[in-house]
Amino acid sequence: MNAPACAPKRGPIASEGNWRWCAEDYLCQIWWPQDRALVRSFSAAINCELIGKLFGLYRVARTVPGSGSNRYQPFVDVLNKYRNTVLTIENTGTIIENESSNLGQFYGQRPLSALSKAFWMVKNHPVAIYDNFAWEGLRKLGLTPGYEGYRTYYISWFRFFERSDTQRALDDAVEWLPESPFASSLITAGQVDLNTLKNLANSLLFRNRVTDRWLTYKGGVKEFK
């Protein structure tokens, strides 16, 4: 059975750019059609083809020099290196910063956005995806994301994520999500049950990416990618 289209069918419609809209947009545009399958795939053995699929969907393949899927082997090696490492708010920024620099020595440039996306697929929260539009969103909020590297960006991202107003907005968005047009269509079509959807919406994984969506919109992007 195909997933319902993202066009509204029933339930209240959120205004573009607000937190509720960001929650539904991530569910509709990214989680349902691609991320839910990618997260499952990255929980098993990682190979160059899987990395290539991720980078193609997330439009960062062009940031990795070379041709063919074998050029992604250094990413495979890095991700496997940390497969059993518990990432925390205290160590994530440093780990991704260091591994970005190591990959930079191999490729001649640091594929920071690509690396953060790959780490997110393996570890989910507390990894924060590095994105130029999210960076701009943080800058507009006066949160000084820095001009080089990942660690300063990461500290700024989490400073925003942990703010009480951010958490209140997330609480409201994820509580509303089952009533949203797309989620209502999934439930009505029998493609997801209400409890499963609520568990997803309340997970740190989902709240992480809704925050990402809000920051990228704040930074000027309209299409989530």
C-alpha positions as CSV (number, residue, x, y, z in Angstrom):
1,M,0.0,0.0,0.0
2,N,1.5,3.4,-1.0
3,A,1.8,6.1,1.6
4,P,-0.7,8.9,1.4
5,A,0.5,12.1,-0.4
6,C,1.6,15.0,1.7
7,A,-1.3,17.1,0.7
8,P,-3.7,17.8,3.6
9,K,-6.7,15.5,3.8
10,R,-8.1,15.9,7.3
11,G,-7.2,17.5,10.6
12,P,-6.0,21.0,11.4
13,I,-3.4,22.6,9.1
14,A,-0.3,24.2,10.6
15,S,1.1,27.5,9.3
16,E,4.2,27.2,7.2
17,G,7.4,27.5,9.3
18,N,5.9,27.1,12.7
19,W,6.9,24.2,15.0
20,R,3.8,22.1,14.2
21,W,4.4,22.5,10.5
22,C,8.1,21.5,10.9
23,A,7.0,18.3,12.7
24,E,4.6,17.3,10.0
25,D,7.0,18.3,7.3
26,Y,9.8,16.1,8.6
27,L,7.3,13.2,9.0
28,C,5.9,13.6,5.5
29,Q,8.9,14.7,3.4
30,I,11.8,12.9,5.1
31,W,11.0,10.3,7.8
32,W,8.2,8.4,6.1
33,P,9.6,8.2,2.6
34,Q,13.3,7.7,3.4
35,D,14.7,8.1,7.0
36,R,12.7,5.3,8.6
37,A,14.3,2.8,6.1
38,L,17.7,4.4,6.3
39,V,17.9,4.3,10.1
40,R,17.0,0.6,10.0
41,S,19.7,0.0,7.3
42,F,22.4,1.8,9.3
43,S,21.7,-0.3,12.4
44,A,23.2,-3.2,10.5
45,A,26.4,-3.6,8.5
46,I,27.5,-0.4,6.8
47,N,29.0,-0.5,3.3
48,C,29.9,2.0,0.6
49,E,26.7,1.4,-1.3
50,L,24.6,2.3,1.7
51,I,26.7,5.5,2.3
52,G,26.2,6.3,-1.4
53,K,22.5,6.0,-1.1
54,L,22.4,8.2,1.9
55,F,24.5,10.9,0.3
56,G,22.5,10.8,-2.9
57,L,19.2,11.3,-1.0
58,Y,20.7,14.0,1.2
59,R,22.4,15.7,-1.8
60,V,25.9,15.7,-0.3
61,A,27.5,13.2,-2.7
62,R,29.1,16.1,-4.6
63,T,31.0,17.2,-1.4
64,V,33.0,14.0,-1.4
65,P,35.8,14.0,-4.0
66,G,36.2,11.0,-6.3
67,S,33.9,8.7,-8.3
68,G,32.2,5.4,-7.7
69,S,31.0,4.1,-4.4
70,N,34.4,2.9,-3.3
71,R,35.3,6.5,-2.5
72,Y,33.1,6.3,0.6
73,Q,35.2,3.6,2.2
74,P,36.8,6.1,4.7
75,F,33.3,6.9,5.9
76,V,32.5,3.2,6.4
77,D,35.7,2.9,8.4
78,V,34.9,5.9,10.6
79,L,31.3,4.7,11.3
80,N,32.4,1.2,12.1
81,K,35.1,2.5,14.4
82,Y,32.4,4.2,16.6
83,R,29.7,1.5,16.2
84,N,29.9,0.5,19.9
85,T,30.8,4.0,21.2
86,V,28.1,5.7,23.2
87,L,27.8,9.3,21.9
88,T,26.9,11.9,24.5
89,I,26.5,15.7,24.4
90,E,29.9,15.8,26.0
91,N,31.8,13.8,23.4
92,T,29.9,14.1,20.1
93,G,31.2,17.5,19.1
94,T,34.8,16.5,19.6
95,I,34.5,13.1,17.9
96,I,32.9,14.5,14.7
97,E,35.2,17.5,14.7
98,N,38.3,15.2,14.9
99,E,37.0,12.7,12.3
100,S,36.1,15.5,10.0
101,S,39.6,16.7,10.1
102,N,40.9,13.2,9.5
103,L,38.7,12.8,6.5
104,G,39.9,16.2,5.3
105,Q,43.4,14.9,5.2
106,F,42.3,12.0,3.0
107,Y,40.0,13.9,0.6
108,G,41.7,17.3,0.6
109,Q,38.6,19.0,2.1
110,R,36.4,18.3,5.1
111,P,33.1,16.7,4.2
112,L,31.5,17.9,7.5
113,S,27.9,17.9,6.4
114,A,28.1,14.5,4.9
115,L,29.9,13.1,8.0
116,S,27.3,14.5,10.4
117,K,24.5,13.0,8.4
118,A,26.2,9.6,8.3
119,F,26.8,9.8,12.1
120,W,23.1,10.7,12.7
121,M,21.9,7.7,10.8
122,V,24.0,5.4,13.0
123,K,23.6,7.2,16.3
124,N,20.6,9.5,15.9
125,H,20.3,11.9,18.9
126,P,22.5,13.5,20.3
127,V,24.2,14.0,16.8
128,A,23.2,17.3,15.3
129,I,23.3,17.4,11.5
130,Y,25.6,20.2,10.2
131,D,23.7,22.3,7.6
132,N,24.5,25.7,6.2
133,F,20.8,26.8,6.6
134,A,20.7,25.5,10.2
135,W,23.9,27.4,10.8
136,E,22.3,30.6,9.4
137,G,19.3,30.0,11.6
138,L,21.5,29.8,14.7
139,R,23.4,32.9,13.6
140,K,20.1,34.8,13.3
141,L,19.2,33.8,16.8
142,G,22.5,35.2,18.1
143,L,23.9,31.8,19.1
144,T,27.3,32.1,17.5
145,P,27.7,28.8,15.6
146,G,31.3,29.6,14.6
147,Y,32.8,29.8,11.1
148,E,34.9,26.6,11.0
149,G,34.5,23.1,12.3
150,Y,31.7,21.2,14.0
151,R,32.2,21.6,17.8
152,T,31.2,25.3,18.1
153,Y,28.2,24.7,15.8
154,Y,27.3,21.7,18.0
155,I,27.5,23.7,21.2
156,S,25.3,26.4,19.7
157,W,22.8,23.8,18.4
158,F,22.4,22.2,21.8
159,R,22.2,25.5,23.5
160,F,19.1,26.2,21.4
161,F,17.7,22.7,21.7
162,E,17.8,22.7,25.5
163,R,16.2,26.1,25.9
164,S,12.9,25.9,27.8
165,D,11.0,27.7,25.0
166,T,12.3,25.2,22.4
167,Q,11.3,22.3,24.5
168,R,7.8,23.8,25.1
169,A,7.4,24.3,21.3
170,L,8.5,20.7,20.7
171,D,6.1,19.4,23.3
172,D,3.2,21.2,21.6
173,A,4.3,20.1,18.1
174,V,4.7,16.4,18.9
175,E,1.4,16.3,20.9
176,W,-0.4,17.8,17.9
177,L,1.3,15.6,15.2
178,P,-1.2,12.7,15.3
179,E,-3.9,15.2,14.4
180,S,-2.0,16.6,11.5
181,P,-3.3,16.0,7.9
182,F,-0.5,13.6,6.9
183,A,-0.4,11.6,10.2
184,S,-4.2,11.3,10.1
185,S,-4.0,10.0,6.6
186,L,-1.4,7.4,7.7
187,I,-3.5,6.3,10.6
188,T,-6.7,6.1,8.5
189,A,-5.0,4.1,5.8
190,G,-3.8,1.6,8.5
191,Q,-0.1,2.3,7.7
192,V,0.7,3.2,11.3
193,D,-1.1,2.9,14.6
194,L,-1.6,5.8,16.9
195,N,0.6,4.5,19.7
196,T,3.5,3.8,17.3
197,L,3.2,7.3,15.9
198,K,3.1,8.9,19.3
199,N,6.2,7.0,20.4
200,L,8.0,8.2,17.3
201,A,6.9,11.8,17.8
202,N,8.0,11.8,21.4
203,S,11.4,10.3,20.8
204,L,14.6,12.3,20.9
205,L,15.3,11.2,17.4
206,F,12.2,12.9,16.1
207,R,12.5,16.0,18.3
208,N,16.1,16.4,17.1
209,R,15.1,16.5,13.5
210,V,12.1,18.8,14.1
211,T,14.5,21.2,15.6
212,D,16.8,20.8,12.6
213,R,13.8,21.5,10.3
214,W,12.9,24.7,12.3
215,L,16.5,26.0,12.2
216,T,16.8,25.4,8.4
217,Y,13.6,27.2,7.8
218,K,14.7,30.0,10.0
219,G,17.9,30.1,8.0
220,G,16.1,30.5,4.7
221,V,15.4,27.1,3.1
222,K,11.8,26.2,2.2
223,E,12.4,22.6,0.9
224,F,13.6,20.2,3.6
225,K,16.5,18.0,2.4
